[in-house]
Amino acid sequence: MDQSASSEVEVRPVTTADLPKVAEFIEPFVAQGRLLPRTREELDELVPHGFVAVSDNEIVGFVALEVYSRKLAEVRSLAVSSQFRRQGVGKKLVDSCVARASELGVQIGRAHV
């Protein structure tokens, strides 16, 4: 994948049709121990609140929001291609999750560490 980091990146909701490419995209992150492995069924469950970052019709980022209740949700499986890191792609993906949580009425707050 010879991507130009200056390519325009679009963040959009993930679709079921994206899932084979999402699985392929996250595979190296799983191999590195950066993400947990996901079965096709688990990826299917992430579709309603998942987002992809796309550049030149290639997935360059992925994230999903897991909603547990009106008070608790978490960002899951955040991954950005190395060619697109430090360019705000991860922030756009997380912002999409925060916006979705807000749409769903999940109380937005900061995690306490």
PDB file as gemmi writes it, atoms N, CA and C in Angstrom:
CRYST1    1.000    1.000    1.000  90.00  90.00  90.00 P 1                      
ATOM      1  N   MET A   1       0.851  -1.165   0.000  1.00  0.00           N  
ATOM      2  CA  MET A   1       0.000   0.000   0.000  1.00  0.00           C  
ATOM      3  C   MET A   1       0.898   1.230   0.000  1.00  0.00           C  
ATOM      4  N   ASP A   2       1.064   1.852  -1.129  1.00  0.00           N  
ATOM      5  CA  ASP A   2       1.898   3.038  -1.250  1.00  0.00           C  
ATOM      6  C   ASP A   2       1.001   4.260  -1.208  1.00  0.00           C  
ATOM      7  N   GLN A   3       0.741   4.740   0.005  1.00  0.00           N  
ATOM      8  CA  GLN A   3      -0.178   5.859   0.188  1.00  0.00           C  
ATOM      9  C   GLN A   3       0.591   7.154   0.371  1.00  0.00           C  
ATOM     10  N   SER A   4       0.068   8.210  -0.162  1.00  0.00           N  
ATOM     11  CA  SER A   4       0.623   9.528   0.099  1.00  0.00           C  
ATOM     12  C   SER A   4      -0.084  10.101   1.314  1.00  0.00           C  
ATOM     13  N   ALA A   5       0.686  10.455   2.326  1.00  0.00           N  
ATOM     14  CA  ALA A   5       0.103  10.968   3.557  1.00  0.00           C  
ATOM     15  C   ALA A   5      -0.640  12.278   3.330  1.00  0.00           C  
ATOM     16  N   SER A   6      -0.397  12.929   2.201  1.00  0.00           N  
ATOM     17  CA  SER A   6      -1.085  14.184   1.932  1.00  0.00           C  
ATOM     18  C   SER A   6      -2.457  13.969   1.288  1.00  0.00           C  
ATOM     19  N   SER A   7      -2.821  12.720   1.015  1.00  0.00           N  
ATOM     20  CA  SER A   7      -4.117  12.424   0.422  1.00  0.00           C  
ATOM     21  C   SER A   7      -5.234  12.844   1.370  1.00  0.00           C  
ATOM     22  N   GLU A   8      -6.355  13.242   0.799  1.00  0.00           N  
ATOM     23  CA  GLU A   8      -7.522  13.623   1.585  1.00  0.00           C  
ATOM     24  C   GLU A   8      -8.058  12.394   2.319  1.00  0.00           C  
ATOM     25  N   VAL A   9      -8.387  12.576   3.592  1.00  0.00           N  
ATOM     26  CA  VAL A   9      -8.923  11.488   4.408  1.00  0.00           C  
ATOM     27  C   VAL A   9     -10.351  11.820   4.777  1.00  0.00           C  
ATOM     28  N   GLU A  10     -11.250  10.896   4.484  1.00  0.00           N  
ATOM     29  CA  GLU A  10     -12.669  11.028   4.824  1.00  0.00           C  
ATOM     30  C   GLU A  10     -12.973  10.047   5.951  1.00  0.00           C  
ATOM     31  N   VAL A  11     -13.659  10.515   6.986  1.00  0.00           N  
ATOM     32  CA  VAL A  11     -14.136   9.635   8.045  1.00  0.00           C  
ATOM     33  C   VAL A  11     -15.629   9.474   7.850  1.00  0.00           C  
ATOM     34  N   ARG A  12     -16.071   8.222   7.816  1.00  0.00           N  
ATOM     35  CA  ARG A  12     -17.485   7.930   7.597  1.00  0.00           C  
ATOM     36  C   ARG A  12     -17.886   6.693   8.385  1.00  0.00           C  
ATOM     37  N   PRO A  13     -19.200   6.490   8.570  1.00  0.00           N  
ATOM     38  CA  PRO A  13     -19.648   5.277   9.250  1.00  0.00           C  
ATOM     39  C   PRO A  13     -19.222   4.030   8.470  1.00  0.00           C  
ATOM     40  N   VAL A  14     -18.863   3.007   9.208  1.00  0.00           N  
ATOM     41  CA  VAL A  14     -18.501   1.739   8.581  1.00  0.00           C  
ATOM     42  C   VAL A  14     -19.778   1.053   8.095  1.00  0.00           C  
ATOM     43  N   THR A  15     -19.668   0.271   7.039  1.00  0.00           N  
ATOM     44  CA  THR A  15     -20.799  -0.511   6.536  1.00  0.00           C  
ATOM     45  C   THR A  15     -20.425  -1.992   6.585  1.00  0.00           C  
ATOM     46  N   THR A  16     -21.429  -2.829   6.497  1.00  0.00           N  
ATOM     47  CA  THR A  16     -21.180  -4.268   6.471  1.00  0.00           C  
ATOM     48  C   THR A  16     -20.277  -4.631   5.290  1.00  0.00           C  
ATOM     49  N   ALA A  17     -20.427  -3.933   4.177  1.00  0.00           N  
ATOM     50  CA  ALA A  17     -19.588  -4.201   2.997  1.00  0.00           C  
ATOM     51  C   ALA A  17     -18.118  -3.888   3.268  1.00  0.00           C  
ATOM     52  N   ASP A  18     -17.838  -3.008   4.233  1.00  0.00           N  
ATOM     53  CA  ASP A  18     -16.462  -2.651   4.586  1.00  0.00           C  
ATOM     54  C   ASP A  18     -15.766  -3.728   5.419  1.00  0.00           C  
ATOM     55  N   LEU A  19     -16.517  -4.617   6.035  1.00  0.00           N  
ATOM     56  CA  LEU A  19     -15.950  -5.499   7.050  1.00  0.00           C  
ATOM     57  C   LEU A  19     -14.785  -6.372   6.579  1.00  0.00           C  
ATOM     58  N   PRO A  20     -14.816  -6.943   5.370  1.00  0.00           N  
ATOM     59  CA  PRO A  20     -13.631  -7.708   4.949  1.00  0.00           C  
ATOM     60  C   PRO A  20     -12.368  -6.849   4.913  1.00  0.00           C  
ATOM     61  N   LYS A  21     -12.492  -5.616   4.436  1.00  0.00           N  
ATOM     62  CA  LYS A  21     -11.334  -4.717   4.399  1.00  0.00           C  
ATOM     63  C   LYS A  21     -10.943  -4.253   5.796  1.00  0.00           C  
ATOM     64  N   VAL A  22     -11.917  -4.069   6.683  1.00  0.00           N  
ATOM     65  CA  VAL A  22     -11.614  -3.702   8.065  1.00  0.00           C  
ATOM     66  C   VAL A  22     -10.839  -4.836   8.726  1.00  0.00           C  
ATOM     67  N   ALA A  23     -11.295  -6.071   8.534  1.00  0.00           N  
ATOM     68  CA  ALA A  23     -10.597  -7.223   9.113  1.00  0.00           C  
ATOM     69  C   ALA A  23      -9.156  -7.291   8.613  1.00  0.00           C  
ATOM     70  N   GLU A  24      -8.974  -7.058   7.334  1.00  0.00           N  
ATOM     71  CA  GLU A  24      -7.629  -7.053   6.752  1.00  0.00           C  
ATOM     72  C   GLU A  24      -6.799  -5.901   7.314  1.00  0.00           C  
ATOM     73  N   PHE A  25      -7.421  -4.737   7.468  1.00  0.00           N  
ATOM     74  CA  PHE A  25      -6.718  -3.562   7.973  1.00  0.00           C  
ATOM     75  C   PHE A  25      -6.231  -3.767   9.405  1.00  0.00           C  
ATOM     76  N   ILE A  26      -7.075  -4.338  10.269  1.00  0.00           N  
ATOM     77  CA  ILE A  26      -6.684  -4.458  11.677  1.00  0.00           C  
ATOM     78  C   ILE A  26      -5.752  -5.642  11.940  1.00  0.00           C  
ATOM     79  N   GLU A  27      -5.640  -6.554  10.993  1.00  0.00           N  
ATOM     80  CA  GLU A  27      -4.819  -7.756  11.177  1.00  0.00           C  
ATOM     81  C   GLU A  27      -3.387  -7.455  11.654  1.00  0.00           C  
ATOM     82  N   PRO A  28      -2.660  -6.510  11.033  1.00  0.00           N  
ATOM     83  CA  PRO A  28      -1.305  -6.220  11.527  1.00  0.00           C  
ATOM     84  C   PRO A  28      -1.292  -5.672  12.955  1.00  0.00           C  
ATOM     85  N   PHE A  29      -2.309  -4.903  13.336  1.00  0.00           N  
ATOM     86  CA  PHE A  29      -2.384  -4.358  14.689  1.00  0.00           C  
ATOM     87  C   PHE A  29      -2.610  -5.484  15.699  1.00  0.00           C  
ATOM     88  N   VAL A  30      -3.395  -6.486  15.308  1.00  0.00           N  
ATOM     89  CA  VAL A  30      -3.612  -7.662  16.156  1.00  0.00           C  
ATOM     90  C   VAL A  30      -2.304  -8.435  16.288  1.00  0.00           C  
ATOM     91  N   ALA A  31      -1.605  -8.638  15.168  1.00  0.00           N  
ATOM     92  CA  ALA A  31      -0.340  -9.382  15.176  1.00  0.00           C  
ATOM     93  C   ALA A  31       0.700  -8.702  16.073  1.00  0.00           C  
ATOM     94  N   GLN A  32       0.660  -7.372  16.153  1.00  0.00           N  
ATOM     95  CA  GLN A  32       1.593  -6.615  16.994  1.00  0.00           C  
ATOM     96  C   GLN A  32       1.137  -6.546  18.449  1.00  0.00           C  
ATOM     97  N   GLY A  33      -0.048  -7.075  18.741  1.00  0.00           N  
ATOM     98  CA  GLY A  33      -0.578  -7.021  20.101  1.00  0.00           C  
ATOM     99  C   GLY A  33      -1.173  -5.676  20.467  1.00  0.00           C  
ATOM    100  N   ARG A  34      -1.439  -4.846  19.461  1.00  0.00           N  
ATOM    101  CA  ARG A  34      -2.007  -3.512  19.717  1.00  0.00           C  
ATOM    102  C   ARG A  34      -3.528  -3.533  19.793  1.00  0.00           C  
ATOM    103  N   LEU A  35      -4.147  -4.501  19.131  1.00  0.00           N  
ATOM    104  CA  LEU A  35      -5.601  -4.672  19.176  1.00  0.00           C  
ATOM    105  C   LEU A  35      -5.918  -6.125  19.482  1.00  0.00           C  
ATOM    106  N   LEU A  36      -7.080  -6.325  20.082  1.00  0.00           N  
ATOM    107  CA  LEU A  36      -7.563  -7.686  20.295  1.00  0.00           C  
ATOM    108  C   LEU A  36      -8.097  -8.243  18.979  1.00  0.00           C  
ATOM    109  N   PRO A  37      -7.962  -9.540  18.776  1.00  0.00           N  
ATOM    110  CA  PRO A  37      -8.526 -10.125  17.563  1.00  0.00           C  
ATOM    111  C   PRO A  37     -10.049  -9.992  17.565  1.00  0.00           C  
ATOM    112  N   ARG A  38     -10.632  -9.851  16.394  1.00  0.00           N  
ATOM    113  CA  ARG A  38     -12.081  -9.723  16.242  1.00  0.00           C  
ATOM    114  C   ARG A  38     -12.572 -10.762  15.241  1.00  0.00           C  
ATOM    115  N   THR A  39     -13.604 -11.505  15.639  1.00  0.00           N  
ATOM    116  CA  THR A  39     -14.240 -12.427  14.702  1.00  0.00           C  
ATOM    117  C   THR A  39     -15.146 -11.615  13.781  1.00  0.00           C  
ATOM    118  N   ARG A  40     -15.618 -12.240  12.727  1.00  0.00           N  
ATOM    119  CA  ARG A  40     -16.553 -11.555  11.822  1.00  0.00           C  
ATOM    120  C   ARG A  40     -17.815 -11.148  12.583  1.00  0.00           C  
ATOM    121  N   GLU A  41     -18.266 -12.002  13.495  1.00  0.00           N  
ATOM    122  CA  GLU A  41     -19.461 -11.688  14.277  1.00  0.00           C  
ATOM    123  C   GLU A  41     -19.218 -10.475  15.173  1.00  0.00           C  
ATOM    124  N   GLU A  42     -18.032 -10.395  15.776  1.00  0.00           N  
ATOM    125  CA  GLU A  42     -17.715  -9.239  16.615  1.00  0.00           C  
ATOM    126  C   GLU A  42     -17.638  -7.961  15.781  1.00  0.00           C  
ATOM    127  N   LEU A  43     -17.065  -8.055  14.598  1.00  0.00           N  
ATOM    128  CA  LEU A  43     -17.031  -6.879  13.713  1.00  0.00           C  
ATOM    129  C   LEU A  43     -18.444  -6.464  13.315  1.00  0.00           C  
ATOM    130  N   ASP A  44     -19.307  -7.447  13.035  1.00  0.00           N  
ATOM    131  CA  ASP A  44     -20.709  -7.143  12.710  1.00  0.00           C  
ATOM    132  C   ASP A  44     -21.355  -6.322  13.827  1.00  0.00           C  
ATOM    133  N   GLU A  45     -21.052  -6.664  15.086  1.00  0.00           N  
ATOM    134  CA  GLU A  45     -21.633  -5.964  16.225  1.00  0.00           C  
ATOM    135  C   GLU A  45     -21.115  -4.533  16.335  1.00  0.00           C  
ATOM    136  N   LEU A  46     -19.940  -4.254  15.758  1.00  0.00           N  
ATOM    137  CA  LEU A  46     -19.362  -2.911  15.828  1.00  0.00           C  
ATOM    138  C   LEU A  46     -19.892  -1.979  14.732  1.00  0.00           C  
ATOM    139  N   VAL A  47     -20.567  -2.529  13.743  1.00  0.00           N  
ATOM    140  CA  VAL A  47     -21.026  -1.723  12.598  1.00  0.00           C  
ATOM    141  C   VAL A  47     -21.925  -0.549  12.991  1.00  0.00           C  
ATOM    142  N   PRO A  48     -22.910  -0.719  13.871  1.00  0.00           N  
ATOM    143  CA  PRO A  48     -23.804   0.414  14.147  1.00  0.00           C  
ATOM    144  C   PRO A  48     -23.094   1.660  14.677  1.00  0.00           C  
ATOM    145  N   HIS A  49     -21.956   1.478  15.323  1.00  0.00           N  
ATOM    146  CA  HIS A  49     -21.254   2.614  15.913  1.00  0.00           C  
ATOM    147  C   HIS A  49     -19.774   2.612  15.531  1.00  0.00           C  
ATOM    148  N   GLY A  50     -19.459   2.077  14.353  1.00  0.00           N  
ATOM    149  CA  GLY A  50     -18.077   2.043  13.888  1.00  0.00           C  
ATOM    150  C   GLY A  50     -17.841   3.070  12.797  1.00  0.00           C  
ATOM    151  N   PHE A  51     -16.581   3.466  12.655  1.00  0.00           N  
ATOM    152  CA  PHE A  51     -16.201   4.466  11.652  1.00  0.00           C  
ATOM    153  C   PHE A  51     -14.892   4.050  10.995  1.00  0.00           C  
ATOM    154  N   VAL A  52     -14.768   4.384   9.723  1.00  0.00           N  
ATOM    155  CA  VAL A  52     -13.517   4.164   8.996  1.00  0.00           C  
ATOM    156  C   VAL A  52     -13.003   5.495   8.485  1.00  0.00           C  
ATOM    157  N   ALA A  53     -11.683   5.585   8.409  1.00  0.00           N  
ATOM    158  CA  ALA A  53     -11.026   6.694   7.732  1.00  0.00           C  
ATOM    159  C   ALA A  53     -10.573   6.132   6.399  1.00  0.00           C  
ATOM    160  N   VAL A  54     -10.899   6.836   5.320  1.00  0.00           N  
ATOM    161  CA  VAL A  54     -10.624   6.338   3.975  1.00  0.00           C  
ATOM    162  C   VAL A  54      -9.838   7.385   3.191  1.00  0.00           C  
ATOM    163  N   SER A  55      -8.815   6.927   2.474  1.00  0.00           N  
ATOM    164  CA  SER A  55      -8.038   7.774   1.579  1.00  0.00           C  
ATOM    165  C   SER A  55      -7.816   6.998   0.285  1.00  0.00           C  
ATOM    166  N   ASP A  56      -8.137   7.600  -0.828  1.00  0.00           N  
ATOM    167  CA  ASP A  56      -7.990   6.932  -2.127  1.00  0.00           C  
ATOM    168  C   ASP A  56      -8.640   5.549  -2.129  1.00  0.00           C  
ATOM    169  N   ASN A  57      -9.846   5.464  -1.566  1.00  0.00           N  
ATOM    170  CA  ASN A  57     -10.633   4.224  -1.499  1.00  0.00           C  
ATOM    171  C   ASN A  57      -9.991   3.110  -0.687  1.00  0.00           C  
ATOM    172  N   GLU A  58      -9.001   3.445   0.138  1.00  0.00           N  
ATOM    173  CA  GLU A  58      -8.363   2.469   1.026  1.00  0.00           C  
ATOM    174  C   GLU A  58      -8.640   2.857   2.475  1.00  0.00           C  
ATOM    175  N   ILE A  59      -8.917   1.870   3.317  1.00  0.00           N  
ATOM    176  CA  ILE A  59      -9.113   2.127   4.739  1.00  0.00           C  
ATOM    177  C   ILE A  59      -7.759   2.431   5.365  1.00  0.00           C  
ATOM    178  N   VAL A  60      -7.672   3.587   6.026  1.00  0.00           N  
ATOM    179  CA  VAL A  60      -6.432   4.000   6.691  1.00  0.00           C  
ATOM    180  C   VAL A  60      -6.642   4.184   8.190  1.00  0.00           C  
ATOM    181  N   GLY A  61      -7.869   3.936   8.662  1.00  0.00           N  
ATOM    182  CA  GLY A  61      -8.155   4.032  10.082  1.00  0.00           C  
ATOM    183  C   GLY A  61      -9.486   3.387  10.405  1.00  0.00           C  
ATOM    184  N   PHE A  62      -9.621   2.957  11.653  1.00  0.00           N  
ATOM    185  CA  PHE A  62     -10.856   2.317  12.110  1.00  0.00           C  
ATOM    186  C   PHE A  62     -11.031   2.585  13.591  1.00  0.00           C  
ATOM    187  N   VAL A  63     -12.283   2.706  14.005  1.00  0.00           N  
ATOM    188  CA  VAL A  63     -12.634   2.850  15.411  1.00  0.00           C  
ATOM    189  C   VAL A  63     -14.092   2.431  15.579  1.00  0.00           C  
ATOM    190  N   ALA A  64     -14.438   2.046  16.801  1.00  0.00           N  
ATOM    191  CA  ALA A  64     -15.836   1.737  17.104  1.00  0.00           C  
ATOM    192  C   ALA A  64     -16.158   2.246  18.498  1.00  0.00           C  
ATOM    193  N   LEU A  65     -17.402   2.604  18.693  1.00  0.00           N  
ATOM    194  CA  LEU A  65     -17.906   3.026  19.992  1.00  0.00           C  
ATOM    195  C   LEU A  65     -18.724   1.868  20.560  1.00  0.00           C  
ATOM    196  N   GLU A  66     -18.384   1.443  21.738  1.00  0.00           N  
ATOM    197  CA  GLU A  66     -19.152   0.412  22.434  1.00  0.00           C  
ATOM    198  C   GLU A  66     -19.992   1.108  23.487  1.00  0.00           C  
ATOM    199  N   VAL A  67     -21.309   1.019  23.362  1.00  0.00           N  
ATOM    200  CA  VAL A  67     -22.223   1.688  24.289  1.00  0.00           C  
ATOM    201  C   VAL A  67     -22.742   0.655  25.280  1.00  0.00           C  
ATOM    202  N   TYR A  68     -22.493   0.926  26.560  1.00  0.00           N  
ATOM    203  CA  TYR A  68     -22.940   0.022  27.618  1.00  0.00           C  
ATOM    204  C   TYR A  68     -24.213   0.518  28.288  1.00  0.00           C  
ATOM    205  N   SER A  69     -24.329   1.839  28.432  1.00  0.00           N  
ATOM    206  CA  SER A  69     -25.505   2.429  29.069  1.00  0.00           C  
ATOM    207  C   SER A  69     -25.519   3.918  28.729  1.00  0.00           C  
ATOM    208  N   ARG A  70     -26.511   4.638  29.267  1.00  0.00           N  
ATOM    209  CA  ARG A  70     -26.573   6.089  29.038  1.00  0.00           C  
ATOM    210  C   ARG A  70     -25.427   6.814  29.749  1.00  0.00           C  
ATOM    211  N   LYS A  71     -24.744   6.121  30.639  1.00  0.00           N  
ATOM    212  CA  LYS A  71     -23.651   6.740  31.382  1.00  0.00           C  
ATOM    213  C   LYS A  71     -22.276   6.182  31.009  1.00  0.00           C  
ATOM    214  N   LEU A  72     -22.239   5.116  30.200  1.00  0.00           N  
ATOM    215  CA  LEU A  72     -20.950   4.484  29.947  1.00  0.00           C  
ATOM    216  C   LEU A  72     -20.825   3.998  28.505  1.00  0.00           C  
ATOM    217  N   ALA A  73     -19.780   4.482  27.852  1.00  0.00           N  
ATOM    218  CA  ALA A  73     -19.429   4.020  26.509  1.00  0.00           C  
ATOM    219  C   ALA A  73     -17.915   4.087  26.405  1.00  0.00           C  
ATOM    220  N   GLU A  74     -17.350   3.311  25.514  1.00  0.00           N  
ATOM    221  CA  GLU A  74     -15.905   3.362  25.340  1.00  0.00           C  
ATOM    222  C   GLU A  74     -15.530   3.274  23.870  1.00  0.00           C  
ATOM    223  N   VAL A  75     -14.393   3.871  23.560  1.00  0.00           N  
ATOM    224  CA  VAL A  75     -13.812   3.793  22.223  1.00  0.00           C  
ATOM    225  C   VAL A  75     -13.068   2.472  22.141  1.00  0.00           C  
ATOM    226  N   ARG A  76     -13.323   1.715  21.063  1.00  0.00           N  
ATOM    227  CA  ARG A  76     -12.688   0.408  20.902  1.00  0.00           C  
ATOM    228  C   ARG A  76     -12.007   0.308  19.549  1.00  0.00           C  
ATOM    229  N   SER A  77     -10.969  -0.480  19.518  1.00  0.00           N  
ATOM    230  CA  SER A  77     -10.292  -0.858  18.279  1.00  0.00           C  
ATOM    231  C   SER A  77      -9.803   0.328  17.457  1.00  0.00           C  
ATOM    232  N   LEU A  78      -9.300   1.365  18.114  1.00  0.00           N  
ATOM    233  CA  LEU A  78      -8.770   2.523  17.395  1.00  0.00           C  
ATOM    234  C   LEU A  78      -7.441   2.155  16.749  1.00  0.00           C  
ATOM    235  N   ALA A  79      -7.373   2.310  15.436  1.00  0.00           N  
ATOM    236  CA  ALA A  79      -6.146   2.014  14.693  1.00  0.00           C  
ATOM    237  C   ALA A  79      -6.041   2.970  13.510  1.00  0.00           C  
ATOM    238  N   VAL A  80      -4.823   3.474  13.293  1.00  0.00           N  
ATOM    239  CA  VAL A  80      -4.541   4.366  12.165  1.00  0.00           C  
ATOM    240  C   VAL A  80      -3.283   3.856  11.479  1.00  0.00           C  
ATOM    241  N   SER A  81      -3.332   3.782  10.162  1.00  0.00           N  
ATOM    242  CA  SER A  81      -2.185   3.369   9.368  1.00  0.00           C  
ATOM    243  C   SER A  81      -0.979   4.248   9.684  1.00  0.00           C  
ATOM    244  N   SER A  82       0.199   3.639   9.735  1.00  0.00           N  
ATOM    245  CA  SER A  82       1.404   4.394  10.108  1.00  0.00           C  
ATOM    246  C   SER A  82       1.648   5.594   9.194  1.00  0.00           C  
ATOM    247  N   GLN A  83       1.262   5.504   7.919  1.00  0.00           N  
ATOM    248  CA  GLN A  83       1.470   6.617   6.986  1.00  0.00           C  
ATOM    249  C   GLN A  83       0.578   7.813   7.294  1.00  0.00           C  
ATOM    250  N   PHE A  84      -0.453   7.608   8.111  1.00  0.00           N  
ATOM    251  CA  PHE A  84      -1.423   8.674   8.378  1.00  0.00           C  
ATOM    252  C   PHE A  84      -1.439   9.109   9.836  1.00  0.00           C  
ATOM    253  N   ARG A  85      -0.479   8.636  10.616  1.00  0.00           N  
ATOM    254  CA  ARG A  85      -0.419   9.039  12.020  1.00  0.00           C  
ATOM    255  C   ARG A  85       0.095  10.465  12.140  1.00  0.00           C  
ATOM    256  N   ARG A  86      -0.276  11.094  13.250  1.00  0.00           N  
ATOM    257  CA  ARG A  86       0.137  12.470  13.567  1.00  0.00           C  
ATOM    258  C   ARG A  86      -0.385  13.486  12.554  1.00  0.00           C  
ATOM    259  N   GLN A  87      -1.534  13.159  11.963  1.00  0.00           N  
ATOM    260  CA  GLN A  87      -2.164  14.068  11.004  1.00  0.00           C  
ATOM    261  C   GLN A  87      -3.619  14.343  11.367  1.00  0.00           C  
ATOM    262  N   GLY A  88      -4.015  13.951  12.570  1.00  0.00           N  
ATOM    263  CA  GLY A  88      -5.369  14.218  13.021  1.00  0.00           C  
ATOM    264  C   GLY A  88      -6.395  13.164  12.645  1.00  0.00           C  
ATOM    265  N   VAL A  89      -5.962  12.072  12.021  1.00  0.00           N  
ATOM    266  CA  VAL A  89      -6.916  11.025  11.611  1.00  0.00           C  
ATOM    267  C   VAL A  89      -7.519  10.357  12.843  1.00  0.00           C  
ATOM    268  N   GLY A  90      -6.685  10.009  13.822  1.00  0.00           N  
ATOM    269  CA  GLY A  90      -7.193   9.397  15.045  1.00  0.00           C  
ATOM    270  C   GLY A  90      -8.165  10.317  15.763  1.00  0.00           C  
ATOM    271  N   LYS A  91      -7.850  11.607  15.805  1.00  0.00           N  
ATOM    272  CA  LYS A  91      -8.738  12.584  16.439  1.00  0.00           C  
ATOM    273  C   LYS A  91     -10.086  12.636  15.725  1.00  0.00           C  
ATOM    274  N   LYS A  92     -10.066  12.632  14.389  1.00  0.00           N  
ATOM    275  CA  LYS A  92     -11.325  12.637  13.635  1.00  0.00           C  
ATOM    276  C   LYS A  92     -12.147  11.389  13.950  1.00  0.00           C  
ATOM    277  N   LEU A  93     -11.474  10.243  14.056  1.00  0.00           N  
ATOM    278  CA  LEU A  93     -12.180   8.997  14.372  1.00  0.00           C  
ATOM    279  C   LEU A  93     -12.801   9.070  15.770  1.00  0.00           C  
ATOM    280  N   VAL A  94     -12.024   9.524  16.759  1.00  0.00           N  
ATOM    281  CA  VAL A  94     -12.536   9.631  18.126  1.00  0.00           C  
ATOM    282  C   VAL A  94     -13.654  10.669  18.188  1.00  0.00           C  
ATOM    283  N   ASP A  95     -13.492  11.790  17.494  1.00  0.00           N  
ATOM    284  CA  ASP A  95     -14.544  12.810  17.464  1.00  0.00           C  
ATOM    285  C   ASP A  95     -15.848  12.235  16.904  1.00  0.00           C  
ATOM    286  N   SER A  96     -15.744  11.340  15.931  1.00  0.00           N  
ATOM    287  CA  SER A  96     -16.938  10.691  15.375  1.00  0.00           C  
ATOM    288  C   SER A  96     -17.624   9.841  16.432  1.00  0.00           C  
ATOM    289  N   CYS A  97     -16.841   9.160  17.267  1.00  0.00           N  
ATOM    290  CA  CYS A  97     -17.408   8.359  18.352  1.00  0.00           C  
ATOM    291  C   CYS A  97     -18.081   9.247  19.392  1.00  0.00           C  
ATOM    292  N   VAL A  98     -17.445  10.358  19.732  1.00  0.00           N  
ATOM    293  CA  VAL A  98     -18.019  11.287  20.714  1.00  0.00           C  
ATOM    294  C   VAL A  98     -19.336  11.854  20.185  1.00  0.00           C  
ATOM    295  N   ALA A  99     -19.351  12.205  18.897  1.00  0.00           N  
ATOM    296  CA  ALA A  99     -20.587  12.724  18.287  1.00  0.00           C  
ATOM    297  C   ALA A  99     -21.683  11.662  18.310  1.00  0.00           C  
ATOM    298  N   ARG A 100     -21.330  10.407  18.003  1.00  0.00           N  
ATOM    299  CA  ARG A 100     -22.332   9.334  18.030  1.00  0.00           C  
ATOM    300  C   ARG A 100     -22.848   9.127  19.440  1.00  0.00           C  
ATOM    301  N   ALA A 101     -21.969   9.141  20.424  1.00  0.00           N  
ATOM    302  CA  ALA A 101     -22.400   8.987  21.815  1.00  0.00           C  
ATOM    303  C   ALA A 101     -23.372  10.101  22.195  1.00  0.00           C  
ATOM    304  N   SER A 102     -23.065  11.311  21.775  1.00  0.00           N  
ATOM    305  CA  SER A 102     -23.939  12.444  22.052  1.00  0.00           C  
ATOM    306  C   SER A 102     -25.301  12.251  21.389  1.00  0.00           C  
ATOM    307  N   GLU A 103     -25.308  11.808  20.132  1.00  0.00           N  
ATOM    308  CA  GLU A 103     -26.563  11.533  19.419  1.00  0.00           C  
ATOM    309  C   GLU A 103     -27.414  10.505  20.163  1.00  0.00           C  
ATOM    310  N   LEU A 104     -26.742   9.539  20.795  1.00  0.00           N  
ATOM    311  CA  LEU A 104     -27.437   8.465  21.500  1.00  0.00           C  
ATOM    312  C   LEU A 104     -27.824   8.857  22.923  1.00  0.00           C  
ATOM    313  N   GLY A 105     -27.454  10.070  23.343  1.00  0.00           N  
ATOM    314  CA  GLY A 105     -27.798  10.542  24.672  1.00  0.00           C  
ATOM    315  C   GLY A 105     -26.873  10.033  25.760  1.00  0.00           C  
ATOM    316  N   VAL A 106     -25.714   9.503  25.386  1.00  0.00           N  
ATOM    317  CA  VAL A 106     -24.752   9.064  26.377  1.00  0.00           C  
ATOM    318  C   VAL A 106     -24.112  10.309  26.992  1.00  0.00           C  
ATOM    319  N   GLN A 107     -24.045  10.350  28.300  1.00  0.00           N  
ATOM    320  CA  GLN A 107     -23.436  11.493  28.968  1.00  0.00           C  
ATOM    321  C   GLN A 107     -21.962  11.544  28.634  1.00  0.00           C  
ATOM    322  N   ILE A 108     -21.519  12.690  28.172  1.00  0.00           N  
ATOM    323  CA  ILE A 108     -20.125  12.865  27.771  1.00  0.00           C  
ATOM    324  C   ILE A 108     -19.340  13.446  28.936  1.00  0.00           C  
ATOM    325  N   GLY A 109     -18.268  12.794  29.268  1.00  0.00           N  
ATOM    326  CA  GLY A 109     -17.401  13.268  30.342  1.00  0.00           C  
ATOM    327  C   GLY A 109     -16.000  12.763  30.088  1.00  0.00           C  
ATOM    328  N   ARG A 110     -15.123  13.064  30.948  1.00  0.00           N  
ATOM    329  CA  ARG A 110     -13.731  12.637  30.830  1.00  0.00           C  
ATOM    330  C   ARG A 110     -13.491  11.433  31.730  1.00  0.00           C  
ATOM    331  N   ALA A 111     -12.691  10.491  31.229  1.00  0.00           N  
ATOM    332  CA  ALA A 111     -12.318   9.342  32.044  1.00  0.00           C  
ATOM    333  C   ALA A 111     -11.376   9.801  33.156  1.00  0.00           C  
ATOM    334  N   HIS A 112     -11.516   9.202  34.304  1.00  0.00           N  
ATOM    335  CA  HIS A 112     -10.625   9.522  35.433  1.00  0.00           C  
ATOM    336  C   HIS A 112      -9.577   8.439  35.518  1.00  0.00           C  
ATOM    337  N   VAL A 113      -8.338   8.855  35.536  1.00  0.00           N  
ATOM    338  CA  VAL A 113      -7.228   7.899  35.569  1.00  0.00           C  
ATOM    339  C   VAL A 113      -6.627   7.886  36.958  1.00  0.00           C  
TER     340      VAL A 113                                                      
END                                                                             
